[in-house]
Amino acid sequence: MAKTDYAALAPDLLEKVGGQDNVRSLSRCATRLRFALKDESKARTDAIKATSGVVTVVQSGGQSR
């Protein structure tokens, strides 16, 4: 299994969720990043799912996980 380059992945994900100005808050645990977004319609969910290192996207109650 290839190691994920998180330093490269982070700015890519930030752009795909609509940029820094669209992020209300961000939290993480061992297996997830949780984005609380100001405007979920700005998040490019299909592009995020297609990103290497991302397993899936779950949207629930203002969070993209």
Biopython code that builds the backbone (N, CA, C, O; Angstrom):
import numpy as np
from Bio.PDB.StructureBuilder import StructureBuilder

atoms = [
    (1, "MET", "N", (0.834, -1.176, 0.000)),
    (1, "MET", "CA", (0.000, 0.000, 0.000)),
    (1, "MET", "C", (0.886, 1.249, 0.000)),
    (1, "MET", "O", (1.797, 1.368, 0.819)),
    (2, "ALA", "N", (0.616, 2.169, -0.911)),
    (2, "ALA", "CA", (1.399, 3.392, -1.017)),
    (2, "ALA", "C", (1.052, 4.337, 0.127)),
    (2, "ALA", "O", (-0.098, 4.419, 0.559)),
    (3, "LYS", "N", (2.068, 5.050, 0.608)),
    (3, "LYS", "CA", (1.834, 6.038, 1.659)),
    (3, "LYS", "C", (1.236, 7.292, 1.042)),
    (3, "LYS", "O", (1.613, 7.693, -0.059)),
    (4, "THR", "N", (0.316, 7.900, 1.748)),
    (4, "THR", "CA", (-0.314, 9.127, 1.298)),
    (4, "THR", "C", (0.550, 10.315, 1.686)),
    (4, "THR", "O", (1.023, 10.407, 2.819)),
    (5, "ASP", "N", (0.753, 11.227, 0.737)),
    (5, "ASP", "CA", (1.500, 12.461, 0.990)),
    (5, "ASP", "C", (0.505, 13.500, 1.507)),
    (5, "ASP", "O", (-0.104, 14.232, 0.728)),
    (6, "TYR", "N", (0.350, 13.554, 2.828)),
    (6, "TYR", "CA", (-0.655, 14.432, 3.423)),
    (6, "TYR", "C", (-0.331, 15.908, 3.214)),
    (6, "TYR", "O", (-1.243, 16.730, 3.136)),
    (7, "ALA", "N", (0.947, 16.258, 3.122)),
    (7, "ALA", "CA", (1.321, 17.651, 2.882)),
    (7, "ALA", "C", (0.829, 18.116, 1.509)),
    (7, "ALA", "O", (0.486, 19.286, 1.339)),
    (8, "ALA", "N", (0.793, 17.222, 0.546)),
    (8, "ALA", "CA", (0.278, 17.554, -0.784)),
    (8, "ALA", "C", (-1.240, 17.434, -0.829)),
    (8, "ALA", "O", (-1.896, 18.179, -1.557)),
    (9, "LEU", "N", (-1.802, 16.511, -0.067)),
    (9, "LEU", "CA", (-3.238, 16.277, -0.063)),
    (9, "LEU", "C", (-4.009, 17.431, 0.580)),
    (9, "LEU", "O", (-5.087, 17.788, 0.105)),
    (10, "ALA", "N", (-3.483, 18.008, 1.633)),
    (10, "ALA", "CA", (-4.193, 19.043, 2.389)),
    (10, "ALA", "C", (-4.599, 20.253, 1.540)),
    (10, "ALA", "O", (-5.775, 20.617, 1.555)),
    (11, "PRO", "N", (-3.690, 20.891, 0.803)),
    (11, "PRO", "CA", (-4.126, 22.048, 0.007)),
    (11, "PRO", "C", (-5.083, 21.659, -1.116)),
    (11, "PRO", "O", (-5.943, 22.452, -1.498)),
    (12, "ASP", "N", (-4.940, 20.458, -1.641)),
    (12, "ASP", "CA", (-5.842, 19.973, -2.686)),
    (12, "ASP", "C", (-7.254, 19.826, -2.131)),
    (12, "ASP", "O", (-8.216, 20.260, -2.766)),
    (13, "LEU", "N", (-7.387, 19.223, -0.958)),
    (13, "LEU", "CA", (-8.700, 19.076, -0.334)),
    (13, "LEU", "C", (-9.297, 20.434, 0.019)),
    (13, "LEU", "O", (-10.492, 20.661, -0.171)),
    (14, "LEU", "N", (-8.474, 21.323, 0.526)),
    (14, "LEU", "CA", (-8.953, 22.650, 0.894)),
    (14, "LEU", "C", (-9.549, 23.368, -0.314)),
    (14, "LEU", "O", (-10.589, 24.016, -0.205)),
    (15, "GLU", "N", (-8.898, 23.253, -1.443)),
    (15, "GLU", "CA", (-9.410, 23.866, -2.672)),
    (15, "GLU", "C", (-10.727, 23.212, -3.086)),
    (15, "GLU", "O", (-11.648, 23.898, -3.529)),
    (16, "LYS", "N", (-10.820, 21.896, -2.945)),
    (16, "LYS", "CA", (-12.013, 21.158, -3.387)),
    (16, "LYS", "C", (-13.215, 21.335, -2.471)),
    (16, "LYS", "O", (-14.341, 21.058, -2.884)),
    (17, "VAL", "N", (-13.008, 21.787, -1.239)),
    (17, "VAL", "CA", (-14.148, 22.065, -0.365)),
    (17, "VAL", "C", (-14.613, 23.513, -0.490)),
    (17, "VAL", "O", (-15.510, 23.945, 0.234)),
    (18, "GLY", "N", (-14.014, 24.248, -1.393)),
    (18, "GLY", "CA", (-14.446, 25.624, -1.632)),
    (18, "GLY", "C", (-13.505, 26.673, -1.093)),
    (18, "GLY", "O", (-13.847, 27.855, -1.046)),
    (19, "GLY", "N", (-12.326, 26.257, -0.686)),
    (19, "GLY", "CA", (-11.324, 27.205, -0.203)),
    (19, "GLY", "C", (-11.430, 27.471, 1.284)),
    (19, "GLY", "O", (-12.409, 27.114, 1.940)),
    (20, "GLN", "N", (-10.400, 28.104, 1.788)),
    (20, "GLN", "CA", (-10.294, 28.383, 3.219)),
    (20, "GLN", "C", (-11.467, 29.222, 3.728)),
    (20, "GLN", "O", (-11.925, 29.027, 4.853)),
    (21, "ASP", "N", (-11.951, 30.145, 2.913)),
    (21, "ASP", "CA", (-13.053, 31.008, 3.343)),
    (21, "ASP", "C", (-14.374, 30.253, 3.489)),
    (21, "ASP", "O", (-15.313, 30.764, 4.101)),
    (22, "ASN", "N", (-14.454, 29.042, 2.933)),
    (22, "ASN", "CA", (-15.678, 28.248, 3.041)),
    (22, "ASN", "C", (-15.652, 27.299, 4.239)),
    (22, "ASN", "O", (-16.649, 26.629, 4.508)),
    (23, "VAL", "N", (-14.559, 27.229, 4.947)),
    (23, "VAL", "CA", (-14.424, 26.306, 6.082)),
    (23, "VAL", "C", (-14.787, 27.028, 7.370)),
    (23, "VAL", "O", (-14.127, 27.987, 7.770)),
    (24, "ARG", "N", (-15.841, 26.551, 8.008)),
    (24, "ARG", "CA", (-16.258, 27.108, 9.300)),
    (24, "ARG", "C", (-15.367, 26.538, 10.402)),
    (24, "ARG", "O", (-14.898, 27.270, 11.274)),
    (25, "SER", "N", (-15.136, 25.214, 10.352)),
    (25, "SER", "CA", (-14.242, 24.560, 11.312)),
    (25, "SER", "C", (-13.754, 23.247, 10.715)),
    (25, "SER", "O", (-14.328, 22.726, 9.759)),
    (26, "LEU", "N", (-12.690, 22.730, 11.297)),
    (26, "LEU", "CA", (-12.083, 21.481, 10.856)),
    (26, "LEU", "C", (-11.647, 20.719, 12.087)),
    (26, "LEU", "O", (-11.014, 21.281, 12.982)),
    (27, "SER", "N", (-11.984, 19.437, 12.137)),
    (27, "SER", "CA", (-11.502, 18.583, 13.216)),
    (27, "SER", "C", (-11.049, 17.270, 12.599)),
    (27, "SER", "O", (-11.388, 16.956, 11.458)),
    (28, "ARG", "N", (-10.296, 16.525, 13.350)),
    (28, "ARG", "CA", (-9.811, 15.254, 12.833)),
    (28, "ARG", "C", (-9.700, 14.243, 13.954)),
    (28, "ARG", "O", (-9.582, 14.579, 15.132)),
    (29, "CYS", "N", (-9.743, 12.986, 13.534)),
    (29, "CYS", "CA", (-9.433, 11.880, 14.433)),
    (29, "CYS", "C", (-8.500, 10.966, 13.648)),
    (29, "CYS", "O", (-7.988, 11.362, 12.601)),
    (30, "ALA", "N", (-8.280, 9.788, 14.121)),
    (30, "ALA", "CA", (-7.330, 8.888, 13.462)),
    (30, "ALA", "C", (-7.770, 8.492, 12.054)),
    (30, "ALA", "O", (-6.929, 8.170, 11.215)),
    (31, "THR", "N", (-9.067, 8.512, 11.788)),
    (31, "THR", "CA", (-9.552, 8.010, 10.504)),
    (31, "THR", "C", (-10.309, 9.029, 9.660)),
    (31, "THR", "O", (-10.678, 8.723, 8.526)),
    (32, "ARG", "N", (-10.552, 10.236, 10.181)),
    (32, "ARG", "CA", (-11.407, 11.177, 9.452)),
    (32, "ARG", "C", (-10.943, 12.619, 9.592)),
    (32, "ARG", "O", (-10.325, 13.011, 10.582)),
    (33, "LEU", "N", (-11.267, 13.389, 8.562)),
    (33, "LEU", "CA", (-11.260, 14.848, 8.654)),
    (33, "LEU", "C", (-12.711, 15.268, 8.619)),
    (33, "LEU", "O", (-13.487, 14.766, 7.805)),
    (34, "ARG", "N", (-13.079, 16.170, 9.480)),
    (34, "ARG", "CA", (-14.460, 16.665, 9.491)),
    (34, "ARG", "C", (-14.435, 18.155, 9.198)),
    (34, "ARG", "O", (-13.923, 18.954, 9.982)),
    (35, "PHE", "N", (-14.996, 18.507, 8.063)),
    (35, "PHE", "CA", (-15.108, 19.898, 7.665)),
    (35, "PHE", "C", (-16.526, 20.371, 7.951)),
    (35, "PHE", "O", (-17.484, 19.749, 7.491)),
    (36, "ALA", "N", (-16.676, 21.445, 8.691)),
    (36, "ALA", "CA", (-17.962, 22.131, 8.803)),
    (36, "ALA", "C", (-17.852, 23.292, 7.822)),
    (36, "ALA", "O", (-17.036, 24.196, 8.005)),
    (37, "LEU", "N", (-18.673, 23.261, 6.788)),
    (37, "LEU", "CA", (-18.577, 24.234, 5.714)),
    (37, "LEU", "C", (-19.658, 25.298, 5.831)),
    (37, "LEU", "O", (-20.761, 25.035, 6.310)),
    (38, "LYS", "N", (-19.327, 26.487, 5.392)),
    (38, "LYS", "CA", (-20.300, 27.579, 5.358)),
    (38, "LYS", "C", (-21.324, 27.340, 4.258)),
    (38, "LYS", "O", (-22.512, 27.601, 4.443)),
    (39, "ASP", "N", (-20.858, 26.839, 3.101)),
    (39, "ASP", "CA", (-21.735, 26.598, 1.956)),
    (39, "ASP", "C", (-21.356, 25.256, 1.330)),
    (39, "ASP", "O", (-20.382, 25.169, 0.582)),
    (40, "GLU", "N", (-22.125, 24.211, 1.637)),
    (40, "GLU", "CA", (-21.812, 22.871, 1.128)),
    (40, "GLU", "C", (-21.865, 22.781, -0.391)),
    (40, "GLU", "O", (-21.221, 21.913, -0.981)),
    (41, "SER", "N", (-22.622, 23.661, -1.028)),
    (41, "SER", "CA", (-22.736, 23.610, -2.490)),
    (41, "SER", "C", (-21.414, 23.950, -3.179)),
    (41, "SER", "O", (-21.237, 23.641, -4.357)),
    (42, "LYS", "N", (-20.491, 24.576, -2.464)),
    (42, "LYS", "CA", (-19.182, 24.905, -3.042)),
    (42, "LYS", "C", (-18.236, 23.702, -3.040)),
    (42, "LYS", "O", (-17.245, 23.699, -3.770)),
    (43, "ALA", "N", (-18.527, 22.693, -2.238)),
    (43, "ALA", "CA", (-17.677, 21.503, -2.160)),
    (43, "ALA", "C", (-17.892, 20.643, -3.398)),
    (43, "ALA", "O", (-19.025, 20.325, -3.758)),
    (44, "ARG", "N", (-16.797, 20.273, -4.041)),
    (44, "ARG", "CA", (-16.856, 19.420, -5.231)),
    (44, "ARG", "C", (-16.705, 17.961, -4.787)),
    (44, "ARG", "O", (-15.624, 17.376, -4.859)),
    (45, "THR", "N", (-17.816, 17.402, -4.328)),
    (45, "THR", "CA", (-17.835, 16.077, -3.719)),
    (45, "THR", "C", (-17.263, 14.998, -4.623)),
    (45, "THR", "O", (-16.467, 14.176, -4.170)),
    (46, "ASP", "N", (-17.653, 14.984, -5.895)),
    (46, "ASP", "CA", (-17.137, 13.953, -6.809)),
    (46, "ASP", "C", (-15.631, 14.064, -6.974)),
    (46, "ASP", "O", (-14.940, 13.047, -7.041)),
    (47, "ALA", "N", (-15.118, 15.275, -7.039)),
    (47, "ALA", "CA", (-13.668, 15.473, -7.162)),
    (47, "ALA", "C", (-12.950, 15.032, -5.891)),
    (47, "ALA", "O", (-11.855, 14.474, -5.951)),
    (48, "ILE", "N", (-13.572, 15.285, -4.742)),
    (48, "ILE", "CA", (-12.969, 14.854, -3.473)),
    (48, "ILE", "C", (-12.909, 13.330, -3.416)),
    (48, "ILE", "O", (-11.880, 12.760, -3.054)),
    (49, "LYS", "N", (-14.020, 12.668, -3.775)),
    (49, "LYS", "CA", (-14.056, 11.199, -3.765)),
    (49, "LYS", "C", (-13.017, 10.600, -4.703)),
    (49, "LYS", "O", (-12.482, 9.527, -4.428)),
    (50, "ALA", "N", (-12.728, 11.279, -5.803)),
    (50, "ALA", "CA", (-11.777, 10.773, -6.797)),
    (50, "ALA", "C", (-10.325, 11.049, -6.422)),
    (50, "ALA", "O", (-9.415, 10.623, -7.133)),
    (51, "THR", "N", (-10.097, 11.748, -5.329)),
    (51, "THR", "CA", (-8.752, 12.115, -4.904)),
    (51, "THR", "C", (-8.050, 10.934, -4.245)),
    (51, "THR", "O", (-8.608, 10.290, -3.356)),
    (52, "SER", "N", (-6.834, 10.653, -4.682)),
    (52, "SER", "CA", (-6.038, 9.592, -4.074)),
    (52, "SER", "C", (-5.818, 9.906, -2.595)),
    (52, "SER", "O", (-5.411, 11.015, -2.248)),
    (53, "GLY", "N", (-6.081, 8.946, -1.739)),
    (53, "GLY", "CA", (-5.941, 9.137, -0.303)),
    (53, "GLY", "C", (-7.276, 9.369, 0.382)),
    (53, "GLY", "O", (-7.355, 9.342, 1.610)),
    (54, "VAL", "N", (-8.342, 9.599, -0.409)),
    (54, "VAL", "CA", (-9.687, 9.789, 0.134)),
    (54, "VAL", "C", (-10.472, 8.512, -0.104)),
    (54, "VAL", "O", (-10.536, 8.024, -1.232)),
    (55, "VAL", "N", (-11.068, 7.970, 0.942)),
    (55, "VAL", "CA", (-11.843, 6.740, 0.821)),
    (55, "VAL", "C", (-13.262, 7.058, 0.376)),
    (55, "VAL", "O", (-13.771, 6.441, -0.560)),
    (56, "THR", "N", (-13.902, 8.007, 1.033)),
    (56, "THR", "CA", (-15.266, 8.395, 0.670)),
    (56, "THR", "C", (-15.581, 9.755, 1.271)),
    (56, "THR", "O", (-14.784, 10.315, 2.024)),
    (57, "VAL", "N", (-16.734, 10.270, 0.937)),
    (57, "VAL", "CA", (-17.240, 11.526, 1.490)),
    (57, "VAL", "C", (-18.624, 11.254, 2.041)),
    (57, "VAL", "O", (-19.458, 10.634, 1.381)),
    (58, "VAL", "N", (-18.863, 11.726, 3.260)),
    (58, "VAL", "CA", (-20.185, 11.623, 3.865)),
    (58, "VAL", "C", (-20.611, 13.037, 4.220)),
    (58, "VAL", "O", (-19.876, 13.758, 4.895)),
    (59, "GLN", "N", (-21.782, 13.433, 3.773)),
    (59, "GLN", "CA", (-22.287, 14.751, 4.120)),
    (59, "GLN", "C", (-23.448, 14.586, 5.076)),
    (59, "GLN", "O", (-24.398, 13.848, 4.816)),
    (60, "SER", "N", (-23.345, 15.303, 6.204)),
    (60, "SER", "CA", (-24.358, 15.154, 7.237)),
    (60, "SER", "C", (-24.376, 16.393, 8.122)),
    (60, "SER", "O", (-23.373, 16.729, 8.752)),
    (61, "GLY", "N", (-25.493, 17.055, 8.167)),
    (61, "GLY", "CA", (-25.662, 18.162, 9.102)),
    (61, "GLY", "C", (-24.619, 19.258, 8.987)),
    (61, "GLY", "O", (-24.168, 19.793, 10.000)),
    (62, "GLY", "N", (-24.229, 19.600, 7.757)),
    (62, "GLY", "CA", (-23.264, 20.670, 7.560)),
    (62, "GLY", "C", (-21.827, 20.232, 7.623)),
    (62, "GLY", "O", (-20.929, 21.074, 7.599)),
    (63, "GLN", "N", (-21.578, 18.941, 7.704)),
    (63, "GLN", "CA", (-20.209, 18.447, 7.740)),
    (63, "GLN", "C", (-19.917, 17.604, 6.514)),
    (63, "GLN", "O", (-20.739, 16.780, 6.114)),
    (64, "SER", "N", (-18.754, 17.804, 5.915)),
    (64, "SER", "CA", (-18.239, 16.872, 4.907)),
    (64, "SER", "C", (-17.141, 16.088, 5.593)),
    (64, "SER", "O", (-16.181, 16.663, 6.106)),
    (65, "ARG", "N", (-17.281, 14.796, 5.602)),
    (65, "ARG", "CA", (-16.291, 13.978, 6.312)),
    (65, "ARG", "C", (-15.509, 13.149, 5.335)),
    (65, "ARG", "O", (-14.626, 12.391, 5.737)),
]
sb = StructureBuilder()
sb.init_structure("model")
sb.init_model(0)
sb.init_chain("A")
sb.init_seg("    ")
for serial, (resi, resn, name, xyz) in enumerate(atoms, 1):
    if name == "N":
        sb.init_residue(resn, " ", resi, " ")
    sb.init_atom(name, np.array(xyz, "f"), 0.0, 1.0, " ", f" {name:<3s}", serial, name[0])
structure = sb.get_structure()
